[in-house]
């Protein structure tokens, strides 16, 4: 068995036949507008985490780039926001990571976020000039490491590419010396929003020890339906 599942495309349209752990806590957005039914699709709890972080990253880095708010004030506000976002990530994903045996990935992200916040706040309040000049590369690096770890845990090529994009963005930052925070925010936000909208590749289904017999049977049926739909669409 190969480490990566090359049979799956890097990105594809979200299937309707989701597994139990994906449907758990999922949200569907459907709107009726003048007789026209609009469906934004189903967002799993993993998708919801991507949406939350995409919005938060956009807010934080755009504010740092354009608004004349003191660094100390921003540090306090965004530290609280980041911690709240991290708690939301834990609450939203804890069932999924337990089923998929990826709890270590969640803990690793929590560690990265807390470490990033601590270093950022210390740099601002203690005046660590060299760190302040490199906040954008630091956060791109932290996020890139997180994507790399998640890609290894899920055996996902697309998450590995996301990691690579963040590291390439670090090398690109000197080309936009006047817009480092905006550039960083765009890279991090767009990446999150893309992953929230599509189905990214992952390892083949495993034996989900946490699920009941009925839930495992449900997953097997969903897997068969996905394979059938894939054949019909090809």
N, C-alpha and C positions, 0 to 999 in steps of 0.2 A: 504494500500500500504506500503510495507516494504521500509526501507531506502536504503538498498543495493539491487542491481539487481542480485540475485544469479543464475538466468537463464543463464547469460552470463559467458563464461569461463574467467578466469583471463587474459589469453593471447590467441590470435588466429591469424591465417593468415589474413592479411589485405584484406578486401573485395574490389571488384572492384566497387560495387554499393554504392558509397559514397554520403552523403547528400550534399546539395548545399553549406552550410557553410564550409564543409570539402574540397570540390572541389575548392572553391574560393582561387585562388593564389597557387594552388597545382602545383607540378613539377613532371614530369614523365621522368625517365632516361632509354632510350633504346639504345643499341649499336649493330652495325652489325660488326661481326668479322669473316672474311673469310667464309661468307655464314651462319654463326651461329648467330642467333639473341639472344642477351642477354638483359633481362629486369630486372632492379633493382627495379621496382615497382613505385608506386606513393607516393610522399611525400607531405602530407598536410602541411599547415603553422605551425601547432603544431609539426609535425615531424621535420620540418626545424629548429624550435627552439631547440628541443632536440639535433639535429645534431650540431648546432652552439655551444651550451653549452658543449656538449661532447668534441668537439675539443678544445675549450678554456680551459676547466678544465684540459684536458690532457697536454696541453702546459704549463699552469701556474704551476701546481704542479710538473711536471717533471723537469721544469727549476729550481724551488726552491730546488728540491732534489739533482740535479746533477751538475748544472752549477755554476761556481764561480763568480756570479754576486752579487754586493752589495745589501743588503736588501733595501736600499733607492732607488736605480735604479729600482729594481723589483717593489717596491711599486708604483712608478710613472707610469711605463709602464703598469703594470697589472691593476692599477686603471682606466687608460684610456680605456684599453681593456674591462674591466668589464662594464664600463659605456656605451661603444659602444654596447656591447652585450646586455645590458639591453634595450637600445633604439631599437635595432633590434628586441628584444622580443616584445616590445610594438607595433612596426609597423606591425610585422607579425601576431600578435594574436588579435589585437584590434577588427577586424570585428567578428571573431569567438567568442570571449568572450561576445560581445554585443548580438549576436544572442542567445548564450547559457545562457545568464544572469549570467555571471561569471566575470564581470568586477572587482569585489572586489578581486578575486583571483589574477588577474594581478597586481593590485595595491599593494597587499600584497607581491608579489614576488619582485616588484620594491623596496618597503620599506626594505625588507630583504637584498637585494643586496647592496643598498646604506648604510645601517647600517653596514653591514659586511665590506665594503670598508672603511668606516669612522673609525671603531674601529681598523682595521688592520693598516691603515696608522698612526693613532695616536700612536699605540703601537710601530711601527717602528721608527717614528721620535721623539717620546718623551721617548723612552726606557722603555716601560712598560714590564718588564721582565716576569711577571706572564702571561700576555696575549700572548707574543711572544712564550712562551713555550706551549701554548695551541691553536695555530692558527688552527691546523688540527681538533681537536675536535670542535672548534668553528664553522668552516665552514661546517663540517659534521652535526652539530646540526642545523645550519641555513638552510641547504638544506633539512634536515629531517623534520623540521617544515614546510618548503614550500611544500614538498610532502604531508604532513599530511593535510594541509589546502586545497590543490588541491584535494586530495582524498575525503575530506568532501564535497567540493563544487560540485564535479562531481559524488559523491557517488561511488567511485571506490575502490575496494578491492586491486587491483594491486598497485595503488599509495600508499595505506596504507602500503602495504608490502615494497615498496621502502623506505618509511619513516622509517620503522622498521629496514631495512637493514643498513641504515645510522646510526641509534642509536646503533645498535650492533657493527658497525665498530668503533665507539668511544670507546666502551669497549675493542675492540680487539687491538687498537693502542699500548697499553703498551707491547704487545707481539712482536712488530716490532719496537723497540726503535731507530734503525738506519735508518729506511725507512718510517717514518711517512707521509711525503709528497707524496711519490710514492704510498703508500697504499691508502691514501685519494684520490689521482687522479684516481687510478684504480676504486675505488668504485663509484665515481661520474661520471666518463667517461663511464664506462660499463653500468651503470644504464640508462644514457641518450641515449646511442646507442641502447640498447635493446628496450626502449620505442619508438624510432624513427623507428624501423624495424617491430614492431608488432602492432596488434590492441588490445588495453587494454580495460577492461570492464568499463562501464559507465552507468549512470542512463538511464531509458527508455526515448525515445524522448518526448519533451515537446511541448507546443504550442508556436511556434517561432513567437512572435509578430512582430519582425523586418522584417520578410520575406514577400514578396508579395504572393498573392493567388497562382500564378503559381509556385512560388518557394516552397510553402508548399505542393502543389500537387506533385511536383517533389520529395520531400522528402518522401511523403507517398508511392509513387511508388517504390522508392529505398528501403524503409523499407520492403515492401512486397517482393521485389526481394531478399533481404538478407535473409528473413525468408525462402523463397522457396529454395534458394541455400543451406541453413543450413540443411533443411530437406533432400535434395537430397544427400548431402555429409555424412549424418549420417547413 
